[in-house]
Amino acid sequence: MDTNDEKAYSHIRNGGSGFYQQRRGLISVWGKEAVQFLDGLITNDMKTLENGQQMLAAFPNAHGRLLAVVRVLRDGDRYLFETEEATREKVFQNLFRFTFAGDFFVEDLSEHFRFFDVFKSESRPFGIAVGLTFTGSSSWGIFVPIDEAAKFTKELEDNGAVSASDLLYETLRIESGIPNYGVDMDETTIVPELGLEEMISYKKGCYIGQEIIARIHFRGHVAKQLTGLRLSGEVAANAELLSDSGKNAGRITSVTYSPNLESVIALGYVRYDFLGERTELKTGIEDSVDAVVTRLPFALGS
């Protein structure tokens, strides 16, 4: 980090507010058969979602592998899906193909909004009335209409919010344990491997990929899972993780330096036998770096 990033990081992690603009997908679904169709496509139970509430869910394929992670917000008779830009088109097409099958409608609203990740310690972020708001594990995600975006940015800055650079946002993301599609997860990822149990319902009816996902759950555990790692030094993404005996224990996917932890930290997939917190691993044979398994999100202290 440069000096500006260090100041912004300290400001945000010490209770100040910050924001980061990025492209995200926003897709609206409605119709009398919307819940019926959606329940057959995603991992969570749409029938339980009350007006004004939201839930985390995944779109799996027939083999239980990940197509996209979404947040779903119920807004009256419509359901709003928020997802990464990398999975936006995939989610839209996965939904749109069912519009010919019944009372089910889909619209991609992404180009009408600008998306802001707002980091703020208070219970409600600035300007909440101007956009559609999703709550995340470490920030508020707000879709602001394009013609209100400049005004919203000024309001944030006038209230002391600092703008996060790409590098700073990456640090905040990894500290918060948020996987990034194409980096920490993709279509080879089996949904339960993300360790986000709140996005899977094991009580609702059938959906695409449900049989495999349920089988993994009821047999006891996944073969590997995304977790945090504290490292003794710098290491490249995709580095192999090894046990003390030299056995493959997983791989790293994202790496950053955490100023609050005064340590290099990472996200990575660790095999089940080595998933216990504080398990000590190493990266590679030559120039080995120690890696300690850590629960997500990383505990940053006060």
RAURJO-V151610 format. One record per residue. N is the residue number from 1. PHI is phi in whole degrees, -180 to 180 (none if undefined). OMEGA is omega in whole degrees, 0 to 359 (* if undefined). D_CENTER is the distance of its C-alpha to the mean C-alpha in whole Angstrom. Layout:
{{N	PHI	OMEGA	D_CENTER} {N	PHI	OMEGA	D_CENTER}}
This chain:
{{1	none	172	23} {2	-88	185	26} {3	-60	180	28} {4	-63	178	26} {5	-64	180	22} {6	-62	179	24} {7	-67	180	25} {8	-65	178	22} {9	-61	180	20} {10	-61	179	23} {11	-60	183	23} {12	-70	184	19} {13	-74	176	19} {14	-102	173	23} {15	100	177	22} {16	-78	182	22} {17	-106	178	20} {18	-151	180	18} {19	-150	180	17} {20	-145	178	15} {21	-93	175	16} {22	-154	177	14} {23	-83	176	14} {24	-137	178	12} {25	-90	175	13} {26	-133	186	15} {27	-125	182	17} {28	-102	179	19} {29	-131	177	21} {30	-152	181	24} {31	126	183	28} {32	-61	181	29} {33	-104	184	28} {34	-61	182	24} {35	-63	180	23} {36	-60	180	25} {37	-68	183	24} {38	-64	180	20} {39	-64	178	21} {40	-86	185	22} {41	-116	186	19} {42	-118	188	16} {43	-81	182	15} {44	-98	187	15} {45	-95	182	19} {46	-62	184	19} {47	-65	183	23} {48	-92	186	21} {49	-83	181	20} {50	-90	182	22} {51	-58	180	23} {52	87	180	21} {53	-100	180	18} {54	-139	177	14} {55	-148	174	12} {56	-91	180	9} {57	-154	177	10} {58	-130	168	11} {59	-97	175	13} {60	-98	171	15} {61	-92	185	18} {62	-64	180	22} {63	-99	179	21} {64	77	180	18} {65	-94	194	16} {66	-79	170	13} {67	-98	181	13} {68	-169	168	10} {69	-103	182	7} {70	-135	165	8} {71	-111	183	9} {72	-114	178	13} {73	-115	176	15} {74	-88	181	19} {75	-125	184	21} {76	68	182	25} {77	-92	179	26} {78	-116	179	23} {79	-119	184	19} {80	-105	181	16} {81	-105	177	13} {82	-108	181	11} {83	-150	179	9} {84	-67	177	9} {85	-58	181	12} {86	-65	182	12} {87	-114	183	12} {88	-58	183	14} {89	-65	180	17} {90	-63	178	16} {91	-65	181	15} {92	-59	181	18} {93	-66	179	21} {94	-64	178	19} {95	-84	188	20} {96	-62	183	23} {97	-63	181	25} {98	-95	181	26} {99	-68	179	27} {100	-89	188	31} {101	-99	182	31} {102	177	181	31} {103	-80	188	30} {104	-152	186	27} {105	-129	184	26} {106	-136	176	23} {107	-141	175	23} {108	-88	183	20} {109	-99	191	20} {110	-54	186	18} {111	-73	180	21} {112	-93	186	22} {113	-133	167	20} {114	-115	184	18} {115	-103	178	15} {116	-123	165	15} {117	-88	182	12} {118	-113	177	15} {119	-95	183	15} {120	-155	184	18} {121	-76	181	19} {122	-75	189	21} {123	-74	180	20} {124	-136	181	20} {125	-77	179	20} {126	-62	169	22} {127	63	186	23} {128	-59	183	21} {129	-71	187	24} {130	-86	185	24} {131	-147	177	20} {132	-97	190	18} {133	-115	174	16} {134	-116	177	12} {135	-98	179	11} {136	-114	182	8} {137	-76	182	8} {138	-137	184	10} {139	-159	172	11} {140	-102	176	12} {141	-102	186	11} {142	-123	172	15} {143	-92	182	16} {144	-108	176	20} {145	-52	185	23} {146	-52	184	24} {147	-75	177	27} {148	-107	188	26} {149	-63	181	23} {150	-64	178	26} {151	-63	181	27} {152	-66	178	24} {153	-61	179	23} {154	-64	179	27} {155	-63	178	26} {156	-61	182	23} {157	-65	179	26} {158	-64	179	29} {159	-98	172	27} {160	90	179	26} {161	-76	178	23} {162	-104	179	22} {163	-85	180	20} {164	-90	174	18} {165	-76	177	19} {166	-59	181	16} {167	-65	180	17} {168	-66	179	17} {169	-61	179	13} {170	-62	177	12} {171	-64	179	14} {172	-62	180	12} {173	-63	183	9} {174	-68	176	10} {175	-57	182	12} {176	-84	177	9} {177	72	183	8} {178	-97	179	4} {179	-74	181	5} {180	-113	182	6} {181	-67	183	8} {182	89	178	12} {183	-120	182	11} {184	-103	180	10} {185	-159	177	10} {186	-163	184	12} {187	-75	172	15} {188	-93	182	17} {189	-82	172	14} {190	-79	191	15} {191	-49	182	13} {192	-64	180	14} {193	-66	178	13} {194	-75	179	10} {195	72	181	11} {196	-100	186	9} {197	-62	182	13} {198	-68	181	12} {199	-98	181	11} {200	-124	172	14} {201	-101	178	18} {202	-101	182	21} {203	-112	183	23} {204	-79	181	23} {205	-75	185	25} {206	-70	172	24} {207	-150	181	22} {208	-59	179	21} {209	84	186	20} {210	-62	184	21} {211	-61	181	24} {212	-70	180	22} {213	-63	179	19} {214	-67	181	22} {215	-62	178	24} {216	-62	182	21} {217	-63	187	21} {218	-80	174	25} {219	-83	171	26} {220	127	183	24} {221	-169	175	21} {222	-84	178	19} {223	-72	178	21} {224	-150	183	18} {225	-151	176	15} {226	-70	181	12} {227	-149	177	13} {228	-95	178	14} {229	-143	171	17} {230	-103	189	20} {231	-112	180	22} {232	-85	180	26} {233	-171	181	26} {234	-70	178	24} {235	-152	181	23} {236	-82	172	22} {237	-60	183	18} {238	75	175	19} {239	-65	179	22} {240	-78	174	23} {241	-102	182	23} {242	-127	174	26} {243	-79	179	28} {244	-60	181	31} {245	-87	179	33} {246	89	180	31} {247	-79	178	30} {248	-60	182	26} {249	-119	179	24} {250	143	179	20} {251	-154	178	19} {252	-91	180	17} {253	-117	180	14} {254	-135	182	13} {255	-136	174	16} {256	-156	173	17} {257	-104	178	19} {258	-101	178	19} {259	-61	181	22} {260	-66	180	21} {261	-87	182	21} {262	52	185	24} {263	-156	168	22} {264	-74	179	21} {265	-128	183	17} {266	-152	164	15} {267	-104	179	12} {268	-170	176	14} {269	-95	180	15} {270	-119	180	18} {271	-65	189	21} {272	-53	183	22} {273	-63	184	25} {274	-118	187	23} {275	-80	181	20} {276	-59	181	22} {277	-59	181	21} {278	74	173	24} {279	-62	183	25} {280	-96	178	26} {281	-125	176	25} {282	-136	177	26} {283	-112	176	25} {284	71	181	28} {285	-96	178	32} {286	-88	182	33} {287	51	185	32} {288	-64	177	30} {289	-118	178	27} {290	-73	179	26} {291	-135	181	23} {292	-111	181	22} {293	-66	185	20} {294	-136	178	18} {295	-65	175	16} {296	-105	353	12} {297	-70	178	12} {298	-64	177	15} {299	-81	186	17} {300	-94	181	19} {301	80	183	22} {302	-83	*	24}}
